């Protein structure tokens, strides 16, 4: 027997399910969050739920905001479930825990009522606006680092008198109204996987505000805090099978539960305009410098995910844990982490990087998570330039090893070609057409993929990297993933110029 999740049924849930120890009806939203997906609900919303359970912090609940058409489903599910959802965490050792999260106090679907979202942003009670809008959601060119306002929705939001459609339009207008009302600005916290995500957000929102109103842009630059953060919890997309598992194991009929790994980490720069909740009391690391932590995570975990995803799919796997049951893949990943990524990192306070790498393998190998490789390869053109290409650049500058990184780039290009040929689902990437065209030119113009300036910049002209990429791509074509992995281990420095096999 299952129980439909809502406020009236909380008391009827079994003893194996943790429920809010606070009254979700008696909360105030001090945080507005754009992008209420699975990761936000397994991470930031979970930390706020922990805080609310401590008691005495009811002013720090979350108002979720959706701006995309697909967010209408979240609106409807939250309405039926009184904004509650189930979070199930599973450890590599097979232990599971379930808790009902009530920290998302309200949810606004922006297309329904843009004015309600703006009023929430201008509300004096709103002190933090946080974001999970994906790595590509900030409008920053990967090569130049500059804000690009050329998309139709951004151009619309820059038109005088237009109702906002984008996160940029809403947040900038919210800040404008606060300035007009004499209110201090809220803090903007990016929770997306980018180096210096706070710096990136600050650059993007300030540039947009200057285009909208130069004086407002200067006010944003002077007064709005954009702290950097590092966020970590593997959270796959919720599937019907996961929903059924929650019903079978815990008796909860939840239309959109979240299943995540047991590991979680949040490292946050302690810079806020209007104060912050006492997050250090619920497991968040508040620090003065996030960079060592974020580089560790981006270049070890996120870059390894790109290797697992693209090479794993080419090898015939479906899930991350399947890839990490193959000793050759594990050796490849550990070799990448130890020999290519770690030399580019600064010391990380309290972290043994070798032990961290081994822990990552255990996390990737957790079969209870069921993390699909298809999820990992989404929007590769936004992820690989941020996670992997900086490693290659620094290793080239220092004369370090690059063969494994070059193989991941080669695997990305071969995967794109295979998707075009129908061996995989349609490529999910904002540059899908551009990527595919470049890959198809490889047959008559080897290295054409590296000519994509907005992805590789001048890296594609580096003779050593170019040679390593071409060698790796040929190996993949001739010998498959296993042969290419073995070759990378045997020649970790990368093939010398002119050594490409024909």
C-alpha positions as a Python dict, from the first residue, in 0.01 Angstrom:
ca = {
    (1, 'X'): (0, 0, 0),
    (2, 'X'): (130, 346, -88),
    (3, 'X'): (44, 689, 50),
    (4, 'X'): (8, 992, -172),
    (5, 'X'): (266, 1247, -59),
    (6, 'X'): (129, 1576, 73),
    (7, 'X'): (109, 1762, 405),
    (8, 'X'): (-198, 1574, 523),
    (9, 'X'): (-27, 1234, 489),
    (10, 'X'): (312, 1311, 647),
    (11, 'X'): (213, 1161, 982),
    (12, 'X'): (109, 835, 815),
    (13, 'X'): (447, 758, 656),
    (14, 'X'): (642, 465, 792),
    (15, 'X'): (912, 496, 1061),
    (16, 'X'): (1183, 440, 800),
    (17, 'X'): (1111, 778, 641),
    (18, 'X'): (1240, 1099, 800),
    (19, 'X'): (989, 1384, 779),
    (20, 'X'): (1023, 1758, 849),
    (21, 'X'): (1047, 1844, 1218),
    (22, 'X'): (918, 2191, 1135),
    (23, 'X'): (584, 2311, 1004),
    (24, 'X'): (626, 2375, 628),
    (25, 'X'): (327, 2611, 642),
    (26, 'X'): (507, 2845, 883),
    (27, 'X'): (806, 2932, 670),
    (28, 'X'): (922, 3248, 494),
    (29, 'X'): (1118, 3240, 171),
    (30, 'X'): (1453, 3413, 219),
    (31, 'X'): (1606, 3233, -81),
    (32, 'X'): (1480, 3241, -439),
    (33, 'X'): (1618, 2961, -656),
    (34, 'X'): (1609, 2945, -1037),
    (35, 'X'): (1631, 2594, -1180),
    (36, 'X'): (1461, 2351, -943),
    (37, 'X'): (1588, 2027, -1091),
    (38, 'X'): (1704, 1704, -936),
    (39, 'X'): (2043, 1838, -832),
    (40, 'X'): (1905, 2140, -648),
    (41, 'X'): (1657, 1919, -467),
    (42, 'X'): (1928, 1670, -363),
    (43, 'X'): (2172, 1942, -260),
    (44, 'X'): (2089, 2303, -162),
    (45, 'X'): (1727, 2227, -73),
    (46, 'X'): (1848, 1932, 137),
    (47, 'X'): (2094, 2153, 329),
    (48, 'X'): (1820, 2409, 395),
    (49, 'X'): (1593, 2126, 512),
    (50, 'X'): (1865, 2023, 758),
    (51, 'X'): (1882, 2382, 882),
    (52, 'X'): (1506, 2409, 924),
    (53, 'X'): (1504, 2084, 1122),
    (54, 'X'): (1749, 2239, 1368),
    (55, 'X'): (1481, 2498, 1444),
    (56, 'X'): (1477, 2876, 1467),
    (57, 'X'): (1562, 2953, 1103),
    (58, 'X'): (1220, 2957, 937),
    (59, 'X'): (1302, 3274, 741),
    (60, 'X'): (1544, 3084, 516),
    (61, 'X'): (1304, 2864, 319),
    (62, 'X'): (1320, 2851, -61),
    (63, 'X'): (1096, 2994, -331),
    (64, 'X'): (1161, 2791, -645),
    (65, 'X'): (1124, 2956, -985),
    (66, 'X'): (1093, 2790, -1325),
    (67, 'X'): (1134, 2991, -1647),
    (68, 'X'): (1141, 2715, -1911),
    (69, 'X'): (828, 2558, -2064),
    (70, 'X'): (927, 2218, -1925),
    (71, 'X'): (916, 2360, -1572),
    (72, 'X'): (535, 2359, -1587),
    (73, 'X'): (544, 1995, -1479),
    (74, 'X'): (734, 2084, -1162),
    (75, 'X'): (473, 2351, -1090),
    (76, 'X'): (194, 2096, -1119),
    (77, 'X'): (367, 1826, -912),
    (78, 'X'): (454, 2068, -635),
    (79, 'X'): (96, 2197, -630),
    (80, 'X'): (-40, 1845, -584),
    (81, 'X'): (220, 1752, -321),
    (82, 'X'): (217, 2075, -115),
    (83, 'X'): (575, 2140, -234),
    (84, 'X'): (702, 1819, -71),
    (85, 'X'): (920, 1553, -230),
    (86, 'X'): (1116, 1246, -126),
    (87, 'X'): (1495, 1234, -132),
    (88, 'X'): (1645, 884, -126),
    (89, 'X'): (2022, 851, -87),
    (90, 'X'): (2211, 530, -158),
    (91, 'X'): (2567, 454, -45),
    (92, 'X'): (2824, 237, -228),
    (93, 'X'): (2783, -14, 57),
    (94, 'X'): (2415, -58, -29),
    (95, 'X'): (2259, 147, 252),
    (96, 'X'): (1956, 361, 168),
    (97, 'X'): (1791, 648, 353),
    (98, 'X'): (1470, 833, 273),
    (99, 'X'): (1357, 1174, 391),
    (100, 'X'): (1077, 1405, 290),
    (101, 'X'): (1204, 1755, 210),
    (102, 'X'): (985, 2055, 288),
    (103, 'X'): (1229, 2343, 242),
    (104, 'X'): (1086, 2452, -96),
    (105, 'X'): (813, 2665, 58),
    (106, 'X'): (663, 2786, -269),
    (107, 'X'): (710, 2749, -643),
    (108, 'X'): (648, 3009, -913),
    (109, 'X'): (626, 2926, -1282),
    (110, 'X'): (742, 3252, -1437),
    (111, 'X'): (540, 3234, -1763),
    (112, 'X'): (220, 3217, -1554),
    (113, 'X'): (286, 3543, -1374),
    (114, 'X'): (616, 3725, -1438),
    (115, 'X'): (507, 3999, -1200),
    (116, 'X'): (484, 3758, -908),
    (117, 'X'): (844, 3651, -964),
    (118, 'X'): (960, 4012, -981),
    (119, 'X'): (772, 4097, -663),
    (120, 'X'): (936, 3804, -487),
    (121, 'X'): (1280, 3923, -600),
    (122, 'X'): (1205, 4276, -480),
    (123, 'X'): (1065, 4155, -146),
    (124, 'X'): (1284, 4272, 147),
    (125, 'X'): (1263, 3917, 285),
    (126, 'X'): (1459, 3785, -16),
    (127, 'X'): (1826, 3791, 74),
    (128, 'X'): (1978, 3527, -158),
    (129, 'X'): (1907, 3428, -518),
    (130, 'X'): (2068, 3097, -616),
    (131, 'X'): (2100, 2930, -955),
    (132, 'X'): (2135, 2590, -1116),
    (133, 'X'): (2089, 2683, -1481),
    (134, 'X'): (2360, 2451, -1629),
    (135, 'X'): (2712, 2543, -1735),
    (136, 'X'): (2582, 2689, -2061),
    (137, 'X'): (2318, 2907, -1898),
    (138, 'X'): (2538, 3211, -1833),
    (139, 'X'): (2588, 3329, -2191),
    (140, 'X'): (2967, 3336, -2158),
    (141, 'X'): (3180, 3255, -2462),
    (142, 'X'): (3410, 2966, -2369),
    (143, 'X'): (3710, 3116, -2549),
    (144, 'X'): (3679, 3493, -2496),
    (145, 'X'): (3517, 3478, -2153),
    (146, 'X'): (3283, 3758, -2258),
    (147, 'X'): (2905, 3772, -2225),
    (148, 'X'): (2715, 3706, -2549),
    (149, 'X'): (2363, 3855, -2553),
    (150, 'X'): (2276, 3729, -2901),
    (151, 'X'): (2009, 3466, -2824),
    (152, 'X'): (1651, 3566, -2913),
    (153, 'X'): (1531, 3554, -2551),
    (154, 'X'): (1818, 3768, -2427),
    (155, 'X'): (1759, 4018, -2706),
    (156, 'X'): (1392, 4024, -2606),
    (157, 'X'): (1479, 4090, -2242),
    (158, 'X'): (1707, 4377, -2344),
    (159, 'X'): (1420, 4546, -2531),
    (160, 'X'): (1288, 4843, -2328),
    (161, 'X'): (958, 4770, -2158),
    (162, 'X'): (961, 4394, -2225),
    (163, 'X'): (841, 4143, -1968),
    (164, 'X'): (1133, 3917, -1871),
    (165, 'X'): (1169, 3568, -2015),
    (166, 'X'): (1515, 3471, -1894),
    (167, 'X'): (1695, 3439, -1563),
    (168, 'X'): (1896, 3747, -1665),
    (169, 'X'): (1585, 3950, -1732),
    (170, 'X'): (1419, 3854, -1405),
    (171, 'X'): (1718, 3900, -1176),
    (172, 'X'): (1825, 4228, -1335),
    (173, 'X'): (1473, 4371, -1316),
    (174, 'X'): (1445, 4249, -957),
    (175, 'X'): (1768, 4429, -871),
    (176, 'X'): (1646, 4742, -1050),
    (177, 'X'): (1328, 4745, -844),
    (178, 'X'): (1521, 4698, -520),
    (179, 'X'): (1749, 4990, -611),
    (180, 'X'): (1445, 5201, -693),
    (181, 'X'): (1287, 5114, -356),
    (182, 'X'): (1604, 5186, -163),
    (183, 'X'): (1665, 4821, -72),
    (184, 'X'): (2003, 4655, -55),
    (185, 'X'): (2062, 4397, -329),
    (186, 'X'): (2036, 4026, -268),
    (187, 'X'): (2337, 3796, -305),
    (188, 'X'): (2355, 3585, -625),
    (189, 'X'): (2492, 3234, -565),
    (190, 'X'): (2576, 3014, -864),
    (191, 'X'): (2557, 2640, -793),
    (192, 'X'): (2672, 2534, -1140),
    (193, 'X'): (2990, 2346, -1231),
    (194, 'X'): (3227, 2615, -1355),
    (195, 'X'): (3563, 2741, -1240),
    (196, 'X'): (3498, 3064, -1053),
    (197, 'X'): (3123, 3026, -1094),
    (198, 'X'): (3062, 3336, -885),
    (199, 'X'): (3303, 3538, -1099),
    (200, 'X'): (3133, 3404, -1414),
    (201, 'X'): (2787, 3491, -1280),
    (202, 'X'): (2904, 3837, -1176),
    (203, 'X'): (3056, 3904, -1517),
    (204, 'X'): (2744, 3785, -1698),
    (205, 'X'): (2481, 3962, -1488),
    (206, 'X'): (2681, 4284, -1470),
    (207, 'X'): (2727, 4284, -1849),
    (208, 'X'): (2356, 4223, -1904),
    (209, 'X'): (2261, 4497, -1657),
    (210, 'X'): (2496, 4745, -1828),
    (211, 'X'): (2336, 4669, -2163),
    (212, 'X'): (1994, 4723, -2008),
    (213, 'X'): (2087, 5035, -1811),
    (214, 'X'): (2449, 5152, -1773),
    (215, 'X'): (2386, 5312, -1432),
    (216, 'X'): (2217, 4996, -1305),
    (217, 'X'): (2508, 4791, -1433),
    (218, 'X'): (2753, 5002, -1235),
    (219, 'X'): (2535, 4966, -923),
    (220, 'X'): (2532, 4588, -968),
    (221, 'X'): (2911, 4583, -1013),
    (222, 'X'): (2964, 4784, -694),
    (223, 'X'): (2703, 4637, -461),
    (224, 'X'): (2598, 4281, -554),
    (225, 'X'): (2791, 3987, -406),
    (226, 'X'): (2856, 3686, -630),
    (227, 'X'): (3029, 3428, -406),
    (228, 'X'): (3203, 3130, -563),
    (229, 'X'): (3092, 2782, -466),
    (230, 'X'): (3176, 2417, -523),
    (231, 'X'): (2886, 2173, -524),
    (232, 'X'): (2901, 1796, -538),
    (233, 'X'): (2645, 1516, -530),
    (234, 'X'): (2587, 1269, -813),
    (235, 'X'): (2217, 1293, -890),
    (236, 'X'): (2082, 1105, -1193),
    (237, 'X'): (1763, 1198, -1373),
    (238, 'X'): (1456, 1054, -1200),
    (239, 'X'): (1312, 762, -1397),
    (240, 'X'): (977, 581, -1369),
    (241, 'X'): (1173, 288, -1223),
    (242, 'X'): (1308, 511, -945),
    (243, 'X'): (960, 636, -867),
    (244, 'X'): (839, 277, -843),
    (245, 'X'): (1130, 186, -615),
    (246, 'X'): (1036, 468, -378),
    (247, 'X'): (680, 337, -372),
    (248, 'X'): (788, -24, -317),
    (249, 'X'): (1056, 42, -55),
    (250, 'X'): (898, 326, 141),
    (251, 'X'): (526, 321, 57),
    (252, 'X'): (534, 676, -83),
    (253, 'X'): (345, 772, -396),
    (254, 'X'): (570, 1060, -502),
    (255, 'X'): (532, 1190, -857),
    (256, 'X'): (887, 1326, -871),
    (257, 'X'): (1123, 1188, -606),
    (258, 'X'): (1499, 1235, -620),
    (259, 'X'): (1751, 951, -586),
    (260, 'X'): (2113, 1049, -522),
    (261, 'X'): (2437, 914, -383),
    (262, 'X'): (2500, 942, -8),
    (263, 'X'): (2809, 1163, -58),
    (264, 'X'): (2749, 1538, -58),
    (265, 'X'): (2972, 1845, -39),
    (266, 'X'): (2918, 2219, -61),
    (267, 'X'): (3208, 2462, -29),
    (268, 'X'): (3091, 2823, -29),
    (269, 'X'): (3277, 3154, -25),
    (270, 'X'): (3167, 3350, 279),
    (271, 'X'): (3074, 3673, 99),
    (272, 'X'): (2711, 3786, 129),
    (273, 'X'): (2537, 4121, 88),
    (274, 'X'): (2246, 4071, 330),
    (275, 'X'): (2369, 3795, 556),
    (276, 'X'): (2324, 3420, 517),
    (277, 'X'): (2180, 3121, 700),
    (278, 'X'): (2418, 2943, 944),
    (279, 'X'): (2500, 2674, 691),
    (280, 'X'): (2826, 2578, 860),
    (281, 'X'): (2611, 2409, 1125),
    (282, 'X'): (2462, 2165, 872),
    (283, 'X'): (2773, 2052, 688),
    (284, 'X'): (2852, 2335, 445),
    (285, 'X'): (3216, 2447, 433),
    (286, 'X'): (3231, 2828, 449),
    (287, 'X'): (3574, 2941, 326),
    (288, 'X'): (3755, 3250, 201),
    (289, 'X'): (3893, 3079, -112),
    (290, 'X'): (3689, 2818, -300),
    (291, 'X'): (3924, 2778, -597),
    (292, 'X'): (4131, 2480, -472),
    (293, 'X'): (3813, 2284, -402),
    (294, 'X'): (3639, 2374, -726),
    (295, 'X'): (3940, 2292, -943),
    (296, 'X'): (3971, 1958, -766),
    (297, 'X'): (3610, 1874, -835),
    (298, 'X'): (3593, 2005, -1192),
    (299, 'X'): (3917, 1847, -1313),
    (300, 'X'): (3891, 1518, -1123),
    (301, 'X'): (3521, 1434, -1095),
    (302, 'X'): (3358, 1629, -1379),
    (303, 'X'): (3632, 1567, -1634),
    (304, 'X'): (3633, 1197, -1541),
    (305, 'X'): (3259, 1194, -1603),
    (306, 'X'): (3327, 1310, -1959),
    (307, 'X'): (3575, 1023, -2003),
    (308, 'X'): (3332, 769, -1857),
    (309, 'X'): (3044, 902, -2065),
    (310, 'X'): (3191, 928, -2413),
    (311, 'X'): (3437, 639, -2400),
    (312, 'X'): (3193, 423, -2203),
    (313, 'X'): (2919, 463, -2462),
    (314, 'X'): (3162, 383, -2741),
    (315, 'X'): (3259, 67, -2549),
    (316, 'X'): (2896, -42, -2533),
    (317, 'X'): (2810, 44, -2174),
    (318, 'X'): (2493, 214, -2050),
    (319, 'X'): (2566, 307, -1687),
    (320, 'X'): (2861, 466, -1507),
    (321, 'X'): (2893, 178, -1261),
    (322, 'X'): (2934, -67, -1550),
    (323, 'X'): (3231, 129, -1681),
    (324, 'X'): (3393, 128, -1338),
    (325, 'X'): (3366, -250, -1313),
    (326, 'X'): (3620, -271, -1598),
    (327, 'X'): (3975, -268, -1451),
    (328, 'X'): (4120, -116, -1768),
    (329, 'X'): (3883, 181, -1740),
    (330, 'X'): (3958, 222, -1370),
    (331, 'X'): (4332, 227, -1441),
    (332, 'X'): (4273, 481, -1717),
    (333, 'X'): (4070, 710, -1489),
    (334, 'X'): (4316, 688, -1201),
    (335, 'X'): (4601, 753, -1444),
    (336, 'X'): (4425, 1060, -1580),
    (337, 'X'): (4358, 1191, -1230),
    (338, 'X'): (4706, 1127, -1093),
    (339, 'X'): (4923, 1208, -1393),
    (340, 'X'): (4731, 1473, -1584),
    (341, 'X'): (4475, 1650, -1364),
    (342, 'X'): (4640, 1652, -1022),
    (343, 'X'): (4960, 1827, -1142),
    (344, 'X'): (4740, 2125, -1240),
    (345, 'X'): (4582, 2158, -893),
    (346, 'X'): (4677, 2360, -590),
    (347, 'X'): (4691, 2189, -249),
    (348, 'X'): (4336, 2147, -115),
    (349, 'X'): (4301, 2205, 261),
    (350, 'X'): (4213, 1881, 439),
    (351, 'X'): (4207, 1670, 121),
    (352, 'X'): (4439, 1385, 19),
    (353, 'X'): (4403, 1404, -359),
    (354, 'X'): (4510, 1044, -421),
    (355, 'X'): (4253, 920, -170),
    (356, 'X'): (3993, 1155, -321),
    (357, 'X'): (4052, 997, -664),
    (358, 'X'): (4000, 646, -526),
    (359, 'X'): (3685, 764, -349),
    (360, 'X'): (3557, 899, -682),
    (361, 'X'): (3596, 556, -840),
    (362, 'X'): (3392, 404, -555),
    (363, 'X'): (3123, 667, -607),
    (364, 'X'): (3115, 616, -984),
    (365, 'X'): (3091, 238, -929),
    (366, 'X'): (2782, 261, -704),
    (367, 'X'): (2523, 43, -885),
    (368, 'X'): (2238, 170, -668),
    (369, 'X'): (2255, 513, -833),
    (370, 'X'): (2202, 394, -1190),
    (371, 'X'): (2368, 701, -1338),
    (372, 'X'): (2331, 681, -1716),
    (373, 'X'): (2615, 765, -1952),
    (374, 'X'): (2360, 946, -2167),
    (375, 'X'): (2320, 1201, -1886),
    (376, 'X'): (2693, 1256, -1862),
    (377, 'X'): (2742, 1342, -2230),
    (378, 'X'): (2468, 1604, -2255),
    (379, 'X'): (2601, 1945, -2369),
    (380, 'X'): (2960, 1832, -2410),
    (381, 'X'): (3049, 2162, -2579),
    (382, 'X'): (2973, 2344, -2253),
    (383, 'X'): (3134, 2089, -2021),
    (384, 'X'): (3456, 1973, -2185),
    (385, 'X'): (3592, 2329, -2236),
    (386, 'X'): (3537, 2397, -1865),
    (387, 'X'): (3639, 2062, -1716),
    (388, 'X'): (3905, 1911, -1942),
    (389, 'X'): (4060, 2162, -2181),
    (390, 'X'): (4216, 2368, -1897),
    (391, 'X'): (4401, 2052, -1787),
    (392, 'X'): (4538, 2006, -2139),
    (393, 'X'): (4647, 2368, -2160),
    (394, 'X'): (4833, 2359, -1829),
    (395, 'X'): (4995, 2024, -1904),
    (396, 'X'): (5114, 2149, -2242),
    (397, 'X'): (5260, 2457, -2076),
    (398, 'X'): (5450, 2246, -1821),
    (399, 'X'): (5546, 1962, -2056),
    (400, 'X'): (5328, 1714, -1868),
    (401, 'X'): (5127, 1413, -1986),
    (402, 'X'): (4825, 1469, -2213),
    (403, 'X'): (4753, 1134, -2384),
    (404, 'X'): (4454, 1040, -2169),
    (405, 'X'): (4296, 1386, -2198),
    (406, 'X'): (4351, 1383, -2574),
    (407, 'X'): (4180, 1044, -2591),
    (408, 'X'): (3872, 1185, -2415),
    (409, 'X'): (3852, 1466, -2673),
    (410, 'X'): (3894, 1210, -2949),
    (411, 'X'): (3624, 995, -2791),
    (412, 'X'): (3393, 1296, -2789),
    (413, 'X'): (3443, 1349, -3163),
    (414, 'X'): (3397, 978, -3245),
    (415, 'X'): (3082, 970, -3032),
    (416, 'X'): (2941, 1268, -3222),
    (417, 'X'): (3006, 1088, -3552),
    (418, 'X'): (2843, 770, -3417),
    (419, 'X'): (2537, 967, -3302),
    (420, 'X'): (2509, 1118, -3651),
    (421, 'X'): (2523, 767, -3798),
    (422, 'X'): (2234, 662, -3575),
    (423, 'X'): (2428, 443, -3331),
    (424, 'X'): (2324, 667, -3039),
    (425, 'X'): (2030, 901, -2975),
    (426, 'X'): (2032, 1249, -3127),
    (427, 'X'): (2310, 1466, -2988),
    (428, 'X'): (2187, 1691, -2707),
    (429, 'X'): (2405, 1999, -2737),
    (430, 'X'): (2344, 2367, -2821),
    (431, 'X'): (2614, 2337, -3089),
    (432, 'X'): (2502, 1998, -3222),
    (433, 'X'): (2494, 2104, -3589),
    (434, 'X'): (2830, 2281, -3569),
    (435, 'X'): (2993, 1987, -3390),
    (436, 'X'): (2856, 1733, -3635),
    (437, 'X'): (2966, 1932, -3940),
    (438, 'X'): (3321, 1957, -3803),
    (439, 'X'): (3339, 1588, -3720),
    (440, 'X'): (3217, 1488, -4065),
    (441, 'X'): (3500, 1693, -4219),
    (442, 'X'): (3755, 1478, -4032),
    (443, 'X'): (3745, 1216, -4310),
    (444, 'X'): (3901, 1453, -4562),
    (445, 'X'): (4055, 1705, -4322),
    (446, 'X'): (4203, 1529, -4015),
    (447, 'X'): (4181, 1754, -3712),
    (448, 'X'): (3887, 1957, -3844),
    (449, 'X'): (3713, 1912, -3510),
    (450, 'X'): (3990, 2107, -3339),
    (451, 'X'): (3929, 2403, -3570),
    (452, 'X'): (3615, 2500, -3374),
    (453, 'X'): (3742, 2830, -3239),
    (454, 'X'): (3462, 2892, -2992),
    (455, 'X'): (3545, 2562, -2822),
    (456, 'X'): (3919, 2509, -2861),
    (457, 'X'): (4049, 2859, -2931),
    (458, 'X'): (4416, 2832, -3023),
    (459, 'X'): (4451, 2491, -2856),
    (460, 'X'): (4366, 2319, -3183),
    (461, 'X'): (4679, 2468, -3339),
    (462, 'X'): (4912, 2321, -3077),
    (463, 'X'): (5119, 2062, -3264),
    (464, 'X'): (5165, 1830, -2968),
    (465, 'X'): (4799, 1822, -2871),
    (466, 'X'): (4688, 1795, -3232),
    (467, 'X'): (4915, 1496, -3288),
    (468, 'X'): (4796, 1326, -2967),
    (469, 'X'): (4433, 1382, -3066),
    (470, 'X'): (4481, 1241, -3417),
    (471, 'X'): (4668, 938, -3283),
    (472, 'X'): (4395, 872, -3026),
    (473, 'X'): (4119, 911, -3284),
    (474, 'X'): (4289, 667, -3519),
    (475, 'X'): (4335, 418, -3235),
    (476, 'X'): (3967, 438, -3147),
    (477, 'X'): (3871, 374, -3509),
    (478, 'X'): (4115, 88, -3560),
    (479, 'X'): (4141, -82, -3221),
    (480, 'X'): (3835, 30, -3028),
    (481, 'X'): (3821, 180, -2680),
    (482, 'X'): (4025, -90, -2507),
    (483, 'X'): (4314, -58, -2752),
    (484, 'X'): (4309, 321, -2732),
    (485, 'X'): (4311, 316, -2351),
    (486, 'X'): (4606, 79, -2346),
    (487, 'X'): (4796, 292, -2598),
    (488, 'X'): (4740, 605, -2387),
    (489, 'X'): (4887, 428, -2084),
    (490, 'X'): (5190, 315, -2285),
    (491, 'X'): (5255, 659, -2433),
    (492, 'X'): (5120, 898, -2167),
    (493, 'X'): (5313, 1198, -2294),
    (494, 'X'): (5117, 1187, -2622),
    (495, 'X'): (5236, 1089, -2966),
    (496, 'X'): (5528, 1291, -3102),
    (497, 'X'): (5458, 1521, -3392),
    (498, 'X'): (5419, 1325, -3713),
    (499, 'X'): (5363, 990, -3541),
    (500, 'X'): (4999, 953, -3642),
    (501, 'X'): (4916, 610, -3783),
    (502, 'X'): (4744, 596, -4120),
}
